[in-house]
Amino acid sequence: MTDSVPMLAPAPYVTIPLAAMITGLTEKAIRRKIEDGKWIEGREYRRSPDGGVFISIKGYASWVEKATG
């Protein structure tokens, strides 16, 4: 008998607290990037129908990769 291993896929959008844990940024830094317009709605984050903010993991990765040193 083989044990079944559940397959999990990462969520494409996560809450600000989870994004902070994943990225190493603080929640305040994430909120500041949104407030200052450094992160664009629809690219680095989205709002849910009830107004919640969800960070795009793909958008965050693209933002980091386009940074110049």
Contact map, one row per residue, 1 for C-alpha under 8 A:
111000000000000000000000000000000000000000000000000000000000000000000
111100000000000000000000000000000000000000000000000000000000000000000
111110000000000000000000000000000000000000000000000000000000000000000
011111000000000000000000000000000000000000000000000000000000000000000
001111100000000000000000000000000000000000000000000000000000000000000
000111110000000000000000000000000000000000000000000000000000000000000
000011111000000000000000000000000000000000000000000000000000000000000
000001111100000000000000000000000000000000000000000000000000000000000
000000111110000000000000000000000000000000000000000000000000000000000
000000011111000000000000000000000000000000000000000000000000000000000
000000001111110000000000000000000000000000000000000000000000000000000
000000000111110000000000000000000000000000000000000000011100000000000
000000000011111000000000000000000000000000001000000001111000000000000
000000000011111101100000000000000000000000000000000001111000000000000
000000000000111111100000000000000000000000000000000011100000000000000
000000000000011111110000001001100000000000000000000011100000000000000
000000000000001111111000001000000000000000000000000000000000000000000
000000000000011111111100000000000000000000000000000000000000000000000
000000000000011111111110101000000000000000000000000000101000000000000
000000000000000111111111111001000000000000000000000000000000000000000
000000000000000011111111110000000000000000000000000000000000000000000
000000000000000001111111000000000000000000000000000000000000000000000
000000000000000000111111100000000000000000000000000000000000000000000
000000000000000000011111110000000000000000000000000000000000000000000
000000000000000000111011111011000000000000000000000000000000000000000
000000000000000000011001111111000000000000000000000000000000000000000
000000000000000110110000111111100000000000000000000000000000000000000
000000000000000000000000011111110000000000000000000000000000000000000
000000000000000000000000111111111000000000000000000000000000000000000
000000000000000100010000111111111100000000000000000000000000000000000
000000000000000100000000001111111110000000000000000000000000000000000
000000000000000000000000000111111111000000000000000000000000000000000
000000000000000000000000000011111111111000000000000000000000000000000
000000000000000000000000000001111111111110000000000000000000000000000
000000000000000000000000000000111111110000000000000000000000000000000
000000000000000000000000000000011111111000000000000000000000000000000
000000000000000000000000000000001111111100000000000000000000000000000
000000000000000000000000000000001111111100000000000000000000000000000
000000000000000000000000000000001101111110111000000000000000000000000
000000000000000000000000000000000100111111111000000000000000000000000
000000000000000000000000000000000100001111111110000000000000000000000
000000000000000000000000000000000000000111111100000000000000000000000
000000000000000000000000000000000000001111111100000000010010000000000
000000000000000000000000000000000000001111111100000000111111001000000
000000000000100000000000000000000000001111111110000011110010000000000
000000000000000000000000000000000000000011111111000011110000000000000
000000000000000000000000000000000000000010001111111111000000000000000
000000000000000000000000000000000000000000000111111111000000000000000
000000000000000000000000000000000000000000000011111100000000000000000
000000000000000000000000000000000000000000000011111100000000000000000
000000000000000000000000000000000000000000000011111110000000000000000
000000000000000000000000000000000000000000000011111111000000000000000
000000000000001100000000000000000000000000001111001111100000000000000
000000000000111100000000000000000000000000001111000111110000000000000
000000000000111100100000000000000000000000011100000011111011000000000
000000000001110000000000000000000000000000111100000001111111000000000
000000000001110000100000000000000000000000010000000000111111100000000
000000000001000000000000000000000000000000010000000000011111110000000
000000000000000000000000000000000000000000111000000000111111111000000
000000000000000000000000000000000000000000010000000000111111111100000
000000000000000000000000000000000000000000000000000000001111111110000
000000000000000000000000000000000000000000000000000000000111111111000
000000000000000000000000000000000000000000010000000000000011111111100
000000000000000000000000000000000000000000000000000000000001111111100
000000000000000000000000000000000000000000000000000000000000111111100
000000000000000000000000000000000000000000000000000000000000011111110
000000000000000000000000000000000000000000000000000000000000001111111
000000000000000000000000000000000000000000000000000000000000000001111
000000000000000000000000000000000000000000000000000000000000000000111
